[in-house]
C-alpha cells in the first residue's frame, strides 16, 4: 500500500507520509526527488509540524512557517 504522496501546486511542495512510515526517510526521499523535478519549488509548513520542517531542512529546501 502507499506510504505517502508528494506533488507541487503553484510552486508549493505538498507531501504527506503515512504515520506508520514516518521516521524511516520516506519523506526525505520524496522531497529529494521532487526537488530535482521542481528546483524552484518551496514549502509552506504549519508552525507545529516539526517533522516536515526537519525533512525540508534535511533536503535543503526552503520553506515558510504558517
QUITAWO-V440853 format. One record per residue. N is the residue number from 1. RES is the residue in one letter. SS is DSSP state (a for helix, b for strand, c for the rest). PHI is phi in whole degrees, -180 to 180 (* if undefined). Layout:
<<N,RES,SS,PHI> <N,RES,SS,PHI>>
This chain:
<<1,X,c,*> <2,X,c,-61> <3,X,c,-106> <4,X,b,172> <5,X,b,-146> <6,X,b,-152> <7,X,b,-166> <8,X,b,-129> <9,X,b,-127> <10,X,c,51> <11,X,c,67> <12,X,b,-110> <13,X,b,-77> <14,X,b,-128> <15,X,b,-149> <16,X,b,-149> <17,X,b,-119> <18,X,c,-56> <19,X,a,-53> <20,X,a,-72> <21,X,a,-109> <22,X,c,-72> <23,X,c,81> <24,X,c,-112> <25,X,c,89> <26,X,a,-64> <27,X,a,-62> <28,X,a,-64> <29,X,a,-62> <30,X,a,-63> <31,X,a,-63> <32,X,a,-65> <33,X,a,-73> <34,X,a,-69> <35,X,a,-62> <36,X,a,-70> <37,X,a,-82> <38,X,c,-132> <39,X,c,-64> <40,X,c,-96> <41,X,c,-72> <42,X,b,-131> <43,X,b,-119> <44,X,b,-128> <45,X,b,-122> <46,X,c,-64> <47,X,c,-53> <48,X,c,-88> <49,X,c,-92> <50,X,a,-63> <51,X,a,-58> <52,X,a,-68> <53,X,a,-60> <54,X,a,-64> <55,X,a,-65> <56,X,a,-64> <57,X,a,-61> <58,X,a,-59> <59,X,a,-92> <60,X,c,71> <61,X,c,-99> <62,X,c,-69> <63,X,b,-154> <64,X,b,-117> <65,X,b,-95> <66,X,c,-104>>
